[in-house]
Amino acid sequence: MKKQHRLQIVADLYKKGYSVRKIAELAQQRMASEKAISAQTIRADIALLVEEWRRQRMGNIDAAIQLELERIDMAITELWEAWEKSKTDYQQHSAKQKGKISVSKKEKEQVSLFDDETFISLTDTEQATKDVKEYGNPRYISEIRYQLMERRKLLGLYATERNLNTAKNSEPPTPIGRMVNLDDFTEVEKKQLLLIARKIEN
């Protein structure tokens, strides 16, 4: 039970980029443990977490990529929560104070305006309440879409990028066609080629 609690804390801090030493320090504080948590224990926890995350994914994904995927998943979860909150209606309160200017010695409920002899006597305060309708902040949806794009890139779900990432060498792609010399064709063949070209254009 205690180990599972520690693993949850370590997972959260590791995703946020904390060092092993800082994770050990914060984990001890959060668990209210009198005994210090060693760096070796934290490294073992991280190795266990990375392996667990890797098993949850399809294929053999590098640990660094796996960490980025976990960070993206966490960011997306928080962005969705922020999006839901941004759709919550609320009441906007405002207050306007009224007063009159007087030139005299400072009295009770007076505030200085320009100098030590000129004051404003507060006479009234107007309270106003306005109902504000919220339909959600579109910036959250935009950021969610961006995070999902980054996630797909890491997983190689885009066909072009997947082909480039899995290429065995850096040779340029083979061109679909090649340059031809029209002088090599007869007049009949040239006319046939012209008909084919026009048909393709149409």
Backbone torsions as a table, in degrees:
resi	resn	phi	psi	omega
1	MET	NA	-45.9	179.3
2	LYS	-65.4	-37.5	179.8
3	LYS	-66.3	-41.5	179.1
4	GLN	-62.6	-39.7	176.8
5	HIS	-61.8	-44.2	179.4
6	ARG	-64.7	-40.0	179.8
7	LEU	-62.5	-38.0	177.8
8	GLN	-63.6	-42.5	178.8
9	ILE	-65.8	-46.0	-179.2
10	VAL	-62.2	-41.8	179.9
11	ALA	-60.6	-45.1	-179.6
12	ASP	-62.4	-46.4	-177.4
13	LEU	-71.9	-36.9	-179.9
14	TYR	-65.4	-39.8	177.7
15	LYS	-63.5	-29.2	-178.6
16	LYS	-86.7	0.6	172.7
17	GLY	88.8	16.0	178.6
18	TYR	-70.9	150.8	177.2
19	SER	-73.7	164.0	-179.6
20	VAL	-60.1	-43.5	-178.7
21	ARG	-63.3	-42.6	-179.6
22	LYS	-68.5	-37.2	177.8
23	ILE	-61.8	-43.5	179.4
24	ALA	-61.2	-41.1	-179.2
25	GLU	-67.0	-47.7	-178.1
26	LEU	-70.1	-35.4	178.5
27	ALA	-63.3	-40.0	178.0
28	GLN	-63.3	-40.6	179.8
29	GLN	-66.4	-46.2	-176.7
30	ARG	-67.9	-30.4	179.8
31	MET	-88.5	-2.6	-178.3
32	ALA	51.4	44.6	-177.7
33	SER	-95.1	133.6	176.8
34	GLU	-75.2	-29.1	-179.7
35	LYS	-85.8	131.5	180.0
36	ALA	-67.3	145.4	177.6
37	ILE	-96.1	125.2	-174.9
38	SER	-77.1	156.7	177.3
39	ALA	-64.1	-33.4	179.0
40	GLN	-62.5	-39.9	178.4
41	THR	-64.8	-42.1	-179.9
42	ILE	-65.1	-41.6	178.5
43	ARG	-62.2	-40.3	178.5
44	ALA	-64.9	-39.6	177.7
45	ASP	-63.2	-43.9	-179.2
46	ILE	-62.9	-43.8	178.7
47	ALA	-60.7	-40.3	179.1
48	LEU	-65.8	-42.4	-179.8
49	LEU	-65.2	-45.4	-179.6
50	VAL	-60.8	-41.4	178.6
51	GLU	-64.8	-39.6	179.0
52	GLU	-65.7	-43.6	178.0
53	TRP	-62.9	-39.3	-178.2
54	ARG	-64.8	-39.4	179.5
55	ARG	-65.5	-27.3	-178.9
56	GLN	-76.8	-13.7	-178.8
57	ARG	-101.0	160.5	175.8
58	MET	-85.9	133.5	176.9
59	GLY	86.6	174.8	-179.9
60	ASN	-96.4	98.1	-174.7
61	ILE	-100.8	138.2	179.9
62	ASP	-60.2	145.8	-176.4
63	ALA	-59.0	-38.7	179.7
64	ALA	-64.4	-42.0	177.8
65	ILE	-66.0	-39.3	179.5
66	GLN	-60.9	-42.0	179.0
67	LEU	-62.2	-43.9	179.2
68	GLU	-62.5	-37.8	178.0
69	LEU	-63.5	-41.3	178.9
70	GLU	-65.4	-39.1	177.9
71	ARG	-64.6	-42.3	179.0
72	ILE	-63.4	-42.9	178.8
73	ASP	-60.4	-41.6	180.0
74	MET	-66.0	-42.0	179.3
75	ALA	-63.4	-41.3	-180.0
76	ILE	-63.8	-41.4	178.4
77	THR	-60.4	-45.4	179.9
78	GLU	-67.9	-35.8	178.3
79	LEU	-65.9	-38.9	177.6
80	TRP	-64.3	-40.1	178.4
81	GLU	-63.8	-42.0	178.3
82	ALA	-65.1	-37.1	178.1
83	TRP	-62.2	-44.3	179.5
84	GLU	-63.3	-40.7	179.0
85	LYS	-65.7	-34.4	-178.1
86	SER	-70.0	-10.1	178.0
87	LYS	-95.2	3.2	-177.3
88	THR	-83.7	124.9	176.6
89	ASP	-69.5	154.4	178.9
90	TYR	-151.8	168.4	177.6
91	GLN	-104.7	132.0	-179.7
92	GLN	-101.9	121.0	-178.1
93	HIS	-104.9	141.1	177.5
94	SER	-142.6	155.4	-179.7
95	ALA	-136.9	135.3	178.5
96	LYS	-124.5	127.5	-178.4
97	GLN	-100.0	140.5	176.7
98	LYS	-112.1	151.7	179.6
99	GLY	-165.0	174.7	177.9
100	LYS	-127.9	148.1	-178.6
101	ILE	-86.9	135.7	177.1
102	SER	-137.4	146.4	177.5
103	VAL	-109.6	100.1	-176.8
104	SER	-165.7	-174.5	173.4
105	LYS	-73.1	151.5	-177.8
106	LYS	-64.5	130.0	177.3
107	GLU	-117.8	-178.7	179.9
108	LYS	-63.4	141.2	178.3
109	GLU	62.9	30.1	174.3
110	GLN	-115.6	145.6	177.4
111	VAL	-123.8	145.6	-178.4
112	SER	-68.3	138.2	-179.3
113	LEU	-104.5	-60.9	-177.4
114	PHE	-119.5	-40.8	-175.7
115	ASP	-144.8	-168.7	-177.0
116	ASP	-75.9	-7.1	-177.8
117	GLU	-113.7	-12.5	-177.7
118	THR	-108.2	123.8	-175.1
119	PHE	-131.7	162.5	172.6
120	ILE	-112.8	125.4	174.8
121	SER	-92.1	118.1	-179.4
122	LEU	-75.0	121.9	-176.8
123	THR	-107.7	-29.1	-176.1
124	ASP	-158.8	156.1	176.6
125	THR	-131.5	123.8	179.4
126	GLU	-98.6	127.8	177.6
127	GLN	-104.5	136.6	179.2
128	ALA	-134.7	141.7	178.3
129	THR	-127.4	132.9	-177.9
130	LYS	-128.7	129.9	176.5
131	ASP	-80.8	122.7	-178.7
132	VAL	-108.9	123.6	177.8
133	LYS	-92.1	129.1	179.8
134	GLU	-112.0	137.8	179.5
135	TYR	-118.7	13.9	178.4
136	GLY	96.4	138.2	178.7
137	ASN	-84.8	113.4	-176.1
138	PRO	-64.2	-15.4	179.3
139	ARG	-64.8	-31.0	178.1
140	TYR	-66.8	-42.1	178.6
141	ILE	-64.7	-39.5	178.6
142	SER	-62.2	-42.5	179.9
143	GLU	-69.4	-35.6	177.5
144	ILE	-62.8	-44.9	178.6
145	ARG	-59.8	-40.5	179.6
146	TYR	-64.7	-44.2	179.8
147	GLN	-63.0	-38.8	178.2
148	LEU	-65.7	-36.8	176.5
149	MET	-63.3	-43.4	178.4
150	GLU	-62.8	-37.1	179.3
151	ARG	-64.8	-43.4	179.5
152	ARG	-64.3	-37.2	178.7
153	LYS	-62.6	-44.8	-179.9
154	LEU	-63.2	-34.4	179.9
155	LEU	-84.0	-5.8	179.3
156	GLY	68.5	35.4	-177.7
157	LEU	-82.6	-13.2	175.9
158	TYR	-85.1	125.0	-171.5
159	ALA	-55.5	-47.9	-176.6
160	THR	-62.6	-47.0	-178.7
161	GLU	-67.7	-34.3	178.9
162	ARG	-64.6	-40.3	179.4
163	ASN	-65.9	-38.3	-180.0
164	LEU	-69.4	-39.4	-178.4
165	ASN	-70.1	-29.8	-176.3
166	THR	-98.2	4.6	179.5
167	ALA	-65.6	139.9	-177.1
168	LYS	-84.7	-17.9	177.1
169	ASN	-146.9	176.3	-176.3
170	SER	-100.3	22.0	179.7
171	GLU	-67.8	141.2	-180.0
172	PRO	-66.4	151.4	-180.0
173	PRO	-62.5	147.1	179.6
174	THR	-70.4	128.4	-179.6
175	PRO	-64.7	149.1	-178.7
176	ILE	-69.3	-40.4	-177.5
177	GLY	-122.1	-176.5	177.0
178	ARG	-143.1	160.3	179.1
179	MET	-70.9	139.4	179.4
180	VAL	-124.2	155.3	177.8
181	ASN	-103.7	114.9	-176.8
182	LEU	-64.8	-20.7	178.9
183	ASP	-66.6	-17.1	179.9
184	ASP	-78.9	-9.2	-177.3
185	PHE	-104.1	151.8	175.7
186	THR	-78.7	170.7	-179.9
187	GLU	-62.4	-38.3	179.3
188	VAL	-65.1	-42.7	-180.0
189	GLU	-66.7	-35.8	177.9
190	LYS	-64.1	-41.3	178.6
191	LYS	-64.5	-39.5	178.7
192	GLN	-64.9	-40.6	177.8
193	LEU	-63.8	-39.0	179.1
194	LEU	-63.9	-42.3	178.3
195	LEU	-63.0	-41.7	179.0
196	ILE	-64.0	-42.6	-180.0
197	ALA	-62.2	-42.1	179.7
198	ARG	-66.0	-38.3	179.7
199	LYS	-65.8	-37.7	178.0
200	ILE	-66.2	-40.8	-179.7
201	GLU	-64.6	-34.6	-178.2
202	ASN	-82.4	NA	NA
